[in-house]
Amino acid sequence: MNWYLKVLQNYAGFEGRARRKEYWMFFLFNILISYGLQIIAFVVDVPALVFLSLIYSLGVLILWYCRRCKKNA
């Protein structure tokens, strides 16, 4: 979980390289949280959770792109 929080804290920093483990752990936690929110939203049938899942996914897309750029730098 520290790798995920590290990405969130340093979302605008493009200097340096992201380690492979940092990149994949961010990806793993991102997928788990996104799918978890969607599953809960459909099971409980609360439209607000679907909207929250969409906002989360769009917000993290920017962070994922930053990590992707740093991984390939």
Secondary structure in CASP SS format (residue, H / E / C, confidence):
PFRMAT SS
TARGET T0000
AUTHOR 0000-0000-0000
METHOD secondary structure of the structure
MODEL  1
M C 1.00
N H 1.00
W H 1.00
Y H 1.00
L H 1.00
K H 1.00
V H 1.00
L H 1.00
Q H 1.00
N C 1.00
Y C 1.00
A C 1.00
G C 1.00
F C 1.00
E C 1.00
G C 1.00
R C 1.00
A C 1.00
R C 1.00
R H 1.00
K H 1.00
E H 1.00
Y H 1.00
W H 1.00
M H 1.00
F H 1.00
F H 1.00
L H 1.00
F H 1.00
N H 1.00
I H 1.00
L H 1.00
I H 1.00
S H 1.00
Y H 1.00
G H 1.00
L H 1.00
Q H 1.00
I H 1.00
I H 1.00
A H 1.00
F H 1.00
V H 1.00
V H 1.00
D C 1.00
V C 1.00
P H 1.00
A H 1.00
L H 1.00
V H 1.00
F H 1.00
L H 1.00
S H 1.00
L H 1.00
I H 1.00
Y H 1.00
S H 1.00
L H 1.00
G H 1.00
V H 1.00
L H 1.00
I H 1.00
L H 1.00
W H 1.00
Y H 1.00
C H 1.00
R H 1.00
R H 1.00
C H 1.00
K H 1.00
K H 1.00
N H 1.00
A C 1.00
END
